[in-house]
């Protein structure tokens, strides 16, 4: 299967069953990985420009925009936004999950976020 998403899309992420895509304007789409069918379409994340690729960790998708806001979405067949968290700094880098921690590099700092 194929879908014409255009070139304004960071690298997608997948849980093996679904593929999650965020375009550079913060619109998220989920596809069935086997068939290519759209599971949910054109869901708006926090406003801003998205250059970093979304990541998947612990059943959640983390998408960070250049303005420093990370939107957390449940990795499921239906769209469910779980949280939005803002760091007051410019962010271009893709977050990195390690165990129960999430590392986010901004223009000035490296943050380590944990659910401890």
N, CA, C and O atoms as CSV, one atom per row, in Angstrom:
chain,resi,resn,atom,element,x,y,z
A,1,UNK,N,N,0.829,-1.173,0.000
A,1,UNK,CA,C,0.000,0.000,0.000
A,1,UNK,C,C,0.876,1.240,0.000
A,1,UNK,O,O,2.065,1.159,0.310
A,2,UNK,N,N,0.305,2.386,-0.344
A,2,UNK,CA,C,1.027,3.656,-0.299
A,2,UNK,C,C,0.044,4.774,-0.012
A,2,UNK,O,O,-1.162,4.641,-0.222
A,3,UNK,N,N,0.592,5.886,0.475
A,3,UNK,CA,C,-0.202,7.071,0.764
A,3,UNK,C,C,0.663,8.276,0.445
A,3,UNK,O,O,1.831,8.318,0.831
A,4,UNK,N,N,0.114,9.249,-0.248
A,4,UNK,CA,C,0.850,10.447,-0.629
A,4,UNK,C,C,0.746,11.487,0.484
A,4,UNK,O,O,-0.163,12.318,0.484
A,5,UNK,N,N,1.677,11.436,1.425
A,5,UNK,CA,C,1.685,12.379,2.538
A,5,UNK,C,C,2.481,13.636,2.232
A,5,UNK,O,O,2.376,14.619,2.965
A,6,UNK,N,N,3.261,13.629,1.184
A,6,UNK,CA,C,4.088,14.785,0.865
A,6,UNK,C,C,5.417,14.729,1.592
A,6,UNK,O,O,5.686,13.801,2.355
A,7,UNK,N,N,6.236,15.727,1.350
A,7,UNK,CA,C,7.588,15.733,1.911
A,7,UNK,C,C,7.688,16.521,3.211
A,7,UNK,O,O,8.775,16.639,3.776
A,8,UNK,N,N,6.576,17.060,3.691
A,8,UNK,CA,C,6.601,17.869,4.911
A,8,UNK,C,C,6.287,17.026,6.146
A,8,UNK,O,O,5.654,17.502,7.088
A,9,UNK,N,N,6.738,15.770,6.131
A,9,UNK,CA,C,6.407,14.840,7.204
A,9,UNK,C,C,7.686,14.295,7.841
A,9,UNK,O,O,8.508,13.697,7.147
A,10,UNK,N,N,7.870,14.495,9.166
A,10,UNK,CA,C,8.991,13.836,9.838
A,10,UNK,C,C,8.837,12.311,9.770
A,10,UNK,O,O,7.788,11.812,9.364
A,11,UNK,N,N,9.863,11.587,10.160
A,11,UNK,CA,C,9.838,10.124,10.148
A,11,UNK,C,C,8.671,9.610,10.990
A,11,UNK,O,O,8.492,10.060,12.122
A,12,UNK,N,N,7.876,8.681,10.467
A,12,UNK,CA,C,6.773,8.126,11.261
A,12,UNK,C,C,7.287,7.194,12.354
A,12,UNK,O,O,8.466,6.840,12.381
A,13,UNK,N,N,6.390,6.803,13.252
A,13,UNK,CA,C,6.713,5.806,14.271
A,13,UNK,C,C,5.659,4.707,14.219
A,13,UNK,O,O,4.550,4.929,13.733
A,14,UNK,N,N,6.000,3.531,14.715
A,14,UNK,CA,C,5.067,2.408,14.639
A,14,UNK,C,C,5.170,1.518,15.872
A,14,UNK,O,O,6.219,1.423,16.510
A,15,UNK,N,N,4.053,0.871,16.187
A,15,UNK,CA,C,4.038,-0.154,17.228
A,15,UNK,C,C,3.934,-1.546,16.612
A,15,UNK,O,O,3.728,-2.531,17.321
A,16,UNK,N,N,4.078,-1.623,15.290
A,16,UNK,CA,C,3.975,-2.878,14.568
A,16,UNK,C,C,2.587,-3.148,14.022
A,16,UNK,O,O,2.438,-3.842,13.017
A,17,UNK,N,N,1.573,-2.607,14.672
A,17,UNK,CA,C,0.182,-2.754,14.219
A,17,UNK,C,C,-0.316,-1.496,13.526
A,17,UNK,O,O,-1.117,-1.554,12.593
A,18,UNK,N,N,0.177,-0.356,14.003
A,18,UNK,CA,C,-0.263,0.937,13.491
A,18,UNK,C,C,0.957,1.783,13.167
A,18,UNK,O,O,2.022,1.615,13.760
A,19,UNK,N,N,0.787,2.692,12.220
A,19,UNK,CA,C,1.829,3.658,11.876
A,19,UNK,C,C,1.276,5.041,12.185
A,19,UNK,O,O,0.171,5.386,11.765
A,20,UNK,N,N,2.048,5.827,12.920
A,20,UNK,CA,C,1.621,7.152,13.345
A,20,UNK,C,C,2.491,8.193,12.654
A,20,UNK,O,O,3.719,8.112,12.680
A,21,UNK,N,N,1.840,9.169,12.038
A,21,UNK,CA,C,2.525,10.191,11.250
A,21,UNK,C,C,2.083,11.563,11.744
A,21,UNK,O,O,0.899,11.793,11.992
A,22,UNK,N,N,3.047,12.472,11.883
A,22,UNK,CA,C,2.759,13.869,12.214
A,22,UNK,C,C,3.366,14.716,11.115
A,22,UNK,O,O,4.543,14.558,10.791
A,23,UNK,N,N,2.571,15.623,10.528
A,23,UNK,CA,C,3.169,16.500,9.523
A,23,UNK,C,C,3.773,17.723,10.201
A,23,UNK,O,O,3.631,17.897,11.411
A,24,UNK,N,N,4.439,18.561,9.435
A,24,UNK,CA,C,5.152,19.693,10.032
A,24,UNK,C,C,4.228,20.764,10.599
A,24,UNK,O,O,4.705,21.693,11.252
A,25,UNK,N,N,2.939,20.663,10.373
A,25,UNK,CA,C,1.964,21.608,10.925
A,25,UNK,C,C,1.247,21.055,12.157
A,25,UNK,O,O,0.343,21.697,12.691
A,26,UNK,N,N,1.656,19.849,12.614
A,26,UNK,CA,C,1.080,19.289,13.834
A,26,UNK,C,C,-0.215,18.538,13.636
A,26,UNK,O,O,-1.032,18.460,14.553
A,27,UNK,N,N,-0.416,17.984,12.454
A,27,UNK,CA,C,-1.588,17.153,12.181
A,27,UNK,C,C,-1.146,15.696,12.233
A,27,UNK,O,O,-0.196,15.307,11.552
A,28,UNK,N,N,-1.836,14.886,13.043
A,28,UNK,CA,C,-1.463,13.484,13.216
A,28,UNK,C,C,-2.469,12.573,12.528
A,28,UNK,O,O,-3.675,12.819,12.555
A,29,UNK,N,N,-1.947,11.510,11.909
A,29,UNK,CA,C,-2.751,10.497,11.223
A,29,UNK,C,C,-2.248,9.133,11.680
A,29,UNK,O,O,-1.050,8.946,11.891
A,30,UNK,N,N,-3.170,8.176,11.833
A,30,UNK,CA,C,-2.791,6.797,12.165
A,30,UNK,C,C,-3.276,5.863,11.070
A,30,UNK,O,O,-4.414,5.957,10.612
A,31,UNK,N,N,-2.396,4.958,10.656
A,31,UNK,CA,C,-2.703,3.970,9.620
A,31,UNK,C,C,-2.618,2.563,10.203
A,31,UNK,O,O,-1.847,2.316,11.130
A,32,UNK,N,N,-3.405,1.651,9.662
A,32,UNK,CA,C,-3.223,0.232,9.925
A,32,UNK,C,C,-1.961,-0.192,9.177
A,32,UNK,O,O,-1.863,0.023,7.969
A,33,UNK,N,N,-1.003,-0.787,9.871
A,33,UNK,CA,C,0.285,-1.115,9.248
A,33,UNK,C,C,0.153,-2.163,8.153
A,33,UNK,O,O,0.905,-2.127,7.179
A,34,UNK,N,N,-0.775,-3.085,8.286
A,34,UNK,CA,C,-0.914,-4.163,7.299
A,34,UNK,C,C,-1.646,-3.715,6.042
A,34,UNK,O,O,-1.229,-4.036,4.930
A,35,UNK,N,N,-2.741,-2.971,6.218
A,35,UNK,CA,C,-3.590,-2.627,5.070
A,35,UNK,C,C,-3.366,-1.222,4.535
A,35,UNK,O,O,-3.658,-0.949,3.370
A,36,UNK,N,N,-2.851,-0.323,5.375
A,36,UNK,CA,C,-2.725,1.078,4.982
A,36,UNK,C,C,-3.988,1.877,5.200
A,36,UNK,O,O,-4.026,3.072,4.906
A,37,UNK,N,N,-5.032,1.228,5.715
A,37,UNK,CA,C,-6.281,1.945,5.987
A,37,UNK,C,C,-6.042,3.010,7.050
A,37,UNK,O,O,-5.270,2.802,7.986
A,38,UNK,N,N,-6.705,4.144,6.901
A,38,UNK,CA,C,-6.598,5.218,7.890
A,38,UNK,C,C,-7.472,4.860,9.086
A,38,UNK,O,O,-8.671,4.625,8.938
A,39,UNK,N,N,-6.864,4.821,10.277
A,39,UNK,CA,C,-7.601,4.535,11.508
A,39,UNK,C,C,-8.205,5.807,12.080
A,39,UNK,O,O,-9.366,5.825,12.489
A,40,UNK,N,N,-7.420,6.857,12.106
A,40,UNK,CA,C,-7.928,8.186,12.437
A,40,UNK,C,C,-7.104,9.212,11.683
A,40,UNK,O,O,-5.924,9.011,11.395
A,41,UNK,N,N,-7.765,10.322,11.371
A,41,UNK,CA,C,-7.219,11.251,10.386
A,41,UNK,C,C,-7.266,12.681,10.885
A,41,UNK,O,O,-8.227,13.100,11.529
A,42,UNK,N,N,-6.229,13.414,10.582
A,42,UNK,CA,C,-6.162,14.860,10.749
A,42,UNK,C,C,-6.527,15.350,12.154
A,42,UNK,O,O,-7.374,16.226,12.326
A,43,UNK,N,N,-5.871,14.766,13.135
A,43,UNK,CA,C,-6.048,15.199,14.518
A,43,UNK,C,C,-5.006,16.262,14.833
A,43,UNK,O,O,-3.818,16.069,14.573
A,44,UNK,N,N,-5.449,17.383,15.391
A,44,UNK,CA,C,-4.598,18.533,15.647
A,44,UNK,C,C,-3.875,18.387,16.982
A,44,UNK,O,O,-4.503,18.169,18.018
A,45,UNK,N,N,-2.553,18.509,16.945
A,45,UNK,CA,C,-1.748,18.527,18.159
A,45,UNK,C,C,-1.555,19.981,18.576
A,45,UNK,O,O,-2.239,20.862,18.056
A,46,UNK,N,N,-0.642,20.249,19.499
A,46,UNK,CA,C,-0.369,21.625,19.906
A,46,UNK,C,C,0.055,22.437,18.686
A,46,UNK,O,O,0.814,21.940,17.853
A,47,UNK,N,N,-0.422,23.681,18.565
A,47,UNK,CA,C,-0.039,24.505,17.415
A,47,UNK,C,C,1.475,24.705,17.360
A,47,UNK,O,O,2.142,24.786,18.391
A,48,UNK,N,N,1.997,24.781,16.157
A,48,UNK,CA,C,3.423,25.005,15.973
A,48,UNK,C,C,3.959,24.212,14.807
A,48,UNK,O,O,3.211,23.547,14.091
A,49,UNK,N,N,5.267,24.289,14.622
A,49,UNK,CA,C,5.952,23.581,13.549
A,49,UNK,C,C,6.626,22.341,14.128
A,49,UNK,O,O,7.270,22.407,15.175
A,50,UNK,N,N,6.473,21.206,13.435
A,50,UNK,CA,C,7.017,19.928,13.898
A,50,UNK,C,C,8.140,19.490,12.971
A,50,UNK,O,O,7.898,19.117,11.823
A,51,UNK,N,N,9.374,19.538,13.474
A,51,UNK,CA,C,10.541,19.046,12.738
A,51,UNK,C,C,11.033,17.729,13.318
A,51,UNK,O,O,11.521,16.868,12.586
A,52,UNK,N,N,10.906,17.572,14.631
A,52,UNK,CA,C,11.325,16.335,15.294
A,52,UNK,C,C,10.356,15.216,14.945
A,52,UNK,O,O,9.163,15.453,14.756
A,53,UNK,N,N,10.869,14.007,14.860
A,53,UNK,CA,C,10.019,12.845,14.592
A,53,UNK,C,C,9.286,12.431,15.862
A,53,UNK,O,O,9.842,12.534,16.955
A,54,UNK,N,N,8.045,11.964,15.733
A,54,UNK,CA,C,7.353,11.438,16.909
A,54,UNK,C,C,8.019,10.133,17.350
A,54,UNK,O,O,8.622,9.426,16.543
A,55,UNK,N,N,7.903,9.832,18.627
A,55,UNK,CA,C,8.433,8.567,19.144
A,55,UNK,C,C,7.312,7.814,19.844
A,55,UNK,O,O,6.287,8.390,20.208
A,56,UNK,N,N,7.526,6.518,20.025
A,56,UNK,CA,C,6.572,5.685,20.739
A,56,UNK,C,C,7.289,5.024,21.906
A,56,UNK,O,O,8.330,4.392,21.729
A,57,UNK,N,N,6.723,5.175,23.099
A,57,UNK,CA,C,7.296,4.556,24.296
A,57,UNK,C,C,6.164,4.238,25.260
A,57,UNK,O,O,5.301,5.081,25.506
A,58,UNK,N,N,6.162,3.044,25.800
A,58,UNK,CA,C,5.195,2.624,26.811
A,58,UNK,C,C,3.746,2.822,26.348
A,58,UNK,O,O,2.888,3.222,27.135
A,59,UNK,N,N,3.483,2.539,25.068
A,59,UNK,CA,C,2.125,2.648,24.540
A,59,UNK,C,C,1.650,4.064,24.285
A,59,UNK,O,O,0.458,4.297,24.085
A,60,UNK,N,N,2.578,5.009,24.291
A,60,UNK,CA,C,2.228,6.413,24.072
A,60,UNK,C,C,3.110,7.005,22.974
A,60,UNK,O,O,4.270,6.626,22.816
A,61,UNK,N,N,2.535,7.941,22.221
A,61,UNK,CA,C,3.273,8.666,21.193
A,61,UNK,C,C,3.604,10.041,21.758
A,61,UNK,O,O,2.745,10.712,22.330
A,62,UNK,N,N,4.856,10.452,21.592
A,62,UNK,CA,C,5.311,11.768,22.035
A,62,UNK,C,C,5.709,12.554,20.794
A,62,UNK,O,O,6.587,12.132,20.043
A,63,UNK,N,N,5.067,13.691,20.580
A,63,UNK,CA,C,5.368,14.545,19.431
A,63,UNK,C,C,5.704,15.936,19.952
A,63,UNK,O,O,4.885,16.571,20.618
A,64,UNK,N,N,6.909,16.407,19.649
A,64,UNK,CA,C,7.397,17.686,20.170
A,64,UNK,C,C,7.522,18.691,19.039
A,64,UNK,O,O,8.098,18.400,17.990
A,65,UNK,N,N,6.969,19.893,19.267
A,65,UNK,CA,C,7.077,20.929,18.237
A,65,UNK,C,C,8.272,21.843,18.512
A,65,UNK,O,O,8.901,21.764,19.567
A,66,UNK,N,N,8.567,22.702,17.554
A,66,UNK,CA,C,9.732,23.589,17.663
A,66,UNK,C,C,9.585,24.605,18.788
A,66,UNK,O,O,10.580,25.145,19.271
A,67,UNK,N,N,8.363,24.865,19.201
A,67,UNK,CA,C,8.113,25.817,20.277
A,67,UNK,C,C,8.313,25.196,21.660
A,67,UNK,O,O,8.218,25.892,22.670
A,68,UNK,N,N,8.590,23.890,21.710
A,68,UNK,CA,C,8.896,23.230,22.971
A,68,UNK,C,C,7.734,22.523,23.636
A,68,UNK,O,O,7.849,22.126,24.795
A,69,UNK,N,N,6.617,22.353,22.942
A,69,UNK,CA,C,5.474,21.648,23.514
A,69,UNK,C,C,5.463,20.203,23.038
A,69,UNK,O,O,5.532,19.934,21.839
A,70,UNK,N,N,5.376,19.280,23.982
A,70,UNK,CA,C,5.260,17.858,23.672
A,70,UNK,C,C,3.822,17.426,23.914
A,70,UNK,O,O,3.283,17.607,25.005
A,71,UNK,N,N,3.210,16.853,22.887
A,71,UNK,CA,C,1.866,16.296,23.000
A,71,UNK,C,C,2.000,14.789,23.151
A,71,UNK,O,O,2.753,14.146,22.420
A,72,UNK,N,N,1.262,14.230,24.108
A,72,UNK,CA,C,1.275,12.793,24.370
A,72,UNK,C,C,-0.073,12.227,23.943
A,72,UNK,O,O,-1.124,12.698,24.378
A,73,UNK,N,N,-0.029,11.202,23.079
A,73,UNK,CA,C,-1.236,10.589,22.519
A,73,UNK,C,C,-1.169,9.086,22.767
A,73,UNK,O,O,-0.106,8.478,22.642
A,74,UNK,N,N,-2.301,8.492,23.118
A,74,UNK,CA,C,-2.361,7.037,23.275
A,74,UNK,C,C,-2.160,6.368,21.920
A,74,UNK,O,O,-2.762,6.776,20.927
A,75,UNK,N,N,-1.323,5.352,21.879
A,75,UNK,CA,C,-1.066,4.620,20.631
A,75,UNK,C,C,-2.153,3.565,20.461
A,75,UNK,O,O,-1.974,2.407,20.839
A,76,UNK,N,N,-3.284,3.978,19.886
A,76,UNK,CA,C,-4.414,3.067,19.740
A,76,UNK,C,C,-5.154,3.279,18.443
A,76,UNK,O,O,-4.766,4.101,17.613
A,77,UNK,N,N,-6.230,2.524,18.277
A,77,UNK,CA,C,-7.045,2.610,17.065
A,77,UNK,C,C,-7.918,3.852,17.029
A,77,UNK,O,O,-8.452,4.200,15.976
A,78,UNK,N,N,-8.072,4.532,18.170
A,78,UNK,CA,C,-8.819,5.784,18.242
A,78,UNK,C,C,-7.912,6.860,18.820
A,78,UNK,O,O,-7.045,6.577,19.646
A,79,UNK,N,N,-8.119,8.096,18.380
A,79,UNK,CA,C,-7.299,9.209,18.852
A,79,UNK,C,C,-7.689,9.565,20.279
A,79,UNK,O,O,-8.861,9.803,20.572
A,80,UNK,N,N,-6.693,9.599,21.165
A,80,UNK,CA,C,-6.918,10.026,22.543
A,80,UNK,C,C,-5.696,10.796,23.016
A,80,UNK,O,O,-4.638,10.216,23.257
A,81,UNK,N,N,-5.854,12.125,23.147
A,81,UNK,CA,C,-4.769,12.961,23.645
A,81,UNK,C,C,-4.710,12.821,25.162
A,81,UNK,O,O,-5.721,12.978,25.846
A,82,UNK,N,N,-3.528,12.528,25.681
A,82,UNK,CA,C,-3.356,12.308,27.111
A,82,UNK,C,C,-2.810,13.524,27.840
A,82,UNK,O,O,-3.171,13.769,28.992
A,83,UNK,N,N,-1.943,14.292,27.183
A,83,UNK,CA,C,-1.317,15.433,27.855
A,83,UNK,C,C,-0.630,16.337,26.845
A,83,UNK,O,O,-0.320,15.929,25.726
A,84,UNK,N,N,-0.401,17.573,27.269
A,84,UNK,CA,C,0.478,18.502,26.553
A,84,UNK,C,C,1.352,19.170,27.600
A,84,UNK,O,O,0.855,19.688,28.600
A,85,UNK,N,N,2.656,19.152,27.365
A,85,UNK,CA,C,3.616,19.712,28.310
A,85,UNK,C,C,4.555,20.650,27.571
A,85,UNK,O,O,5.066,20.321,26.500
A,86,UNK,N,N,4.777,21.829,28.158
A,86,UNK,CA,C,5.591,22.838,27.481
A,86,UNK,C,C,6.894,23.090,28.233
A,86,UNK,O,O,6.907,23.297,29.447
A,87,UNK,N,N,7.986,23.065,27.475
A,87,UNK,CA,C,9.280,23.536,27.959
A,87,UNK,C,C,9.481,24.905,27.320
A,87,UNK,O,O,9.197,25.075,26.134
A,88,UNK,N,N,9.950,25.852,28.057
A,88,UNK,CA,C,10.085,27.209,27.527
A,88,UNK,C,C,11.388,27.376,26.762
A,88,UNK,O,O,12.244,28.179,27.135
A,89,UNK,N,N,11.531,26.596,25.673
A,89,UNK,CA,C,12.755,26.659,24.888
A,89,UNK,C,C,12.496,26.076,23.501
A,89,UNK,O,O,11.628,25.219,23.334
A,90,UNK,N,N,13.237,26.533,22.530
A,90,UNK,CA,C,13.144,26.071,21.146
A,90,UNK,C,C,13.642,24.626,21.051
A,90,UNK,O,O,14.686,24.295,21.612
A,91,UNK,N,N,12.903,23.767,20.344
A,91,UNK,CA,C,13.229,22.341,20.277
A,91,UNK,C,C,13.155,21.839,18.847
A,91,UNK,O,O,12.113,21.955,18.202
A,92,UNK,N,N,14.249,21.281,18.345
A,92,UNK,CA,C,14.274,20.661,17.019
A,92,UNK,C,C,14.559,19.164,17.090
A,92,UNK,O,O,14.241,18.430,16.154
A,93,UNK,N,N,15.153,18.707,18.186
A,93,UNK,CA,C,15.605,17.319,18.294
A,93,UNK,C,C,14.460,16.368,18.636
A,93,UNK,O,O,13.512,16.739,19.328
A,94,UNK,N,N,14.565,15.146,18.144
A,94,UNK,CA,C,13.620,14.088,18.476
A,94,UNK,C,C,13.896,13.611,19.899
A,94,UNK,O,O,15.047,13.332,20.235
A,95,UNK,N,N,12.858,13.508,20.752
A,95,UNK,CA,C,13.068,12.996,22.107
A,95,UNK,C,C,13.613,11.568,22.081
A,95,UNK,O,O,13.434,10.841,21.103
A,96,UNK,N,N,14.278,11.180,23.167
A,96,UNK,CA,C,14.856,9.833,23.268
A,96,UNK,C,C,14.350,9.154,24.534
A,96,UNK,O,O,14.635,9.619,25.638
A,97,UNK,N,N,13.600,8.053,24.392
A,97,UNK,CA,C,13.145,7.318,25.575
A,97,UNK,C,C,14.203,6.313,26.027
A,97,UNK,O,O,14.796,5.612,25.206
A,98,UNK,N,N,14.433,6.249,27.336
A,98,UNK,CA,C,15.347,5.268,27.915
A,98,UNK,C,C,14.708,4.786,29.219
A,98,UNK,O,O,14.630,5.541,30.188
A,99,UNK,N,N,14.257,3.546,29.244
A,99,UNK,CA,C,13.582,3.028,30.432
A,99,UNK,C,C,12.357,3.858,30.760
A,99,UNK,O,O,11.484,4.042,29.912
A,100,UNK,N,N,12.287,4.360,31.986
A,100,UNK,CA,C,11.165,5.206,32.415
A,100,UNK,C,C,11.460,6.688,32.259
A,100,UNK,O,O,10.747,7.525,32.813
A,101,UNK,N,N,12.490,7.015,31.520
A,101,UNK,CA,C,12.879,8.413,31.360
A,101,UNK,C,C,12.762,8.841,29.904
A,101,UNK,O,O,12.891,8.034,28.983
A,102,UNK,N,N,12.515,10.124,29.723
A,102,UNK,CA,C,12.435,10.709,28.390
A,102,UNK,C,C,13.405,11.884,28.356
A,102,UNK,O,O,13.316,12.800,29.174
A,103,UNK,N,N,14.333,11.850,27.401
A,103,UNK,CA,C,15.314,12.921,27.248
A,103,UNK,C,C,14.885,13.827,26.103
A,103,UNK,O,O,14.586,13.365,25.002
A,104,UNK,N,N,14.858,15.128,26.385
A,104,UNK,CA,C,14.492,16.120,25.373
A,104,UNK,C,C,15.576,17.185,25.347
A,104,UNK,O,O,15.869,17.818,26.361
A,105,UNK,N,N,16.168,17.375,24.170
A,105,UNK,CA,C,17.187,18.417,24.010
A,105,UNK,C,C,16.535,19.644,23.405
A,105,UNK,O,O,15.854,19.569,22.383
A,106,UNK,N,N,16.758,20.774,24.057
A,106,UNK,CA,C,16.272,22.048,23.536
A,106,UNK,C,C,17.477,22.864,23.081
A,106,UNK,O,O,18.607,22.374,23.089
A,107,UNK,N,N,17.232,24.096,22.689
A,107,UNK,CA,C,18.327,24.960,22.236
A,107,UNK,C,C,19.325,25.234,23.358
A,107,UNK,O,O,20.504,25.471,23.091
A,108,UNK,N,N,18.863,25.205,24.617
A,108,UNK,CA,C,19.740,25.557,25.727
A,108,UNK,C,C,20.012,24.438,26.717
A,108,UNK,O,O,21.042,24.457,27.392
A,109,UNK,N,N,19.117,23.463,26.824
A,109,UNK,CA,C,19.240,22.458,27.880
A,109,UNK,C,C,18.970,21.055,27.358
A,109,UNK,O,O,18.384,20.865,26.292
A,110,UNK,N,N,19.416,20.076,28.143
A,110,UNK,CA,C,19.008,18.688,27.976
A,110,UNK,C,C,18.151,18.365,29.192
A,110,UNK,O,O,18.620,18.458,30.326
A,111,UNK,N,N,16.904,17.990,28.962
A,111,UNK,CA,C,15.982,17.659,30.038
A,111,UNK,C,C,15.861,16.147,30.169
A,111,UNK,O,O,15.850,15.430,29.169
A,112,UNK,N,N,15.770,15.668,31.403
A,112,UNK,CA,C,15.463,14.267,31.690
A,112,UNK,C,C,14.148,14.266,32.455
A,112,UNK,O,O,14.079,14.746,33.586
A,113,UNK,N,N,13.106,13.724,31.835
A,113,UNK,CA,C,11.781,13.676,32.447
A,113,UNK,C,C,11.509,12.244,32.883
A,113,UNK,O,O,11.814,11.294,32.162
A,114,UNK,N,N,10.928,12.100,34.074
A,114,UNK,CA,C,10.685,10.769,34.620
A,114,UNK,C,C,9.354,10.750,35.349
A,114,UNK,O,O,8.874,11.789,35.803
A,115,UNK,N,N,8.758,9.574,35.461
A,115,UNK,CA,C,7.493,9.453,36.187
A,115,UNK,C,C,7.714,8.915,37.597
A,115,UNK,O,O,6.820,8.294,38.171
A,116,UNK,N,N,8.881,9.146,38.150
A,116,UNK,CA,C,9.193,8.660,39.503
A,116,UNK,C,C,8.361,9.352,40.536
A,116,UNK,O,O,8.492,9.068,41.726
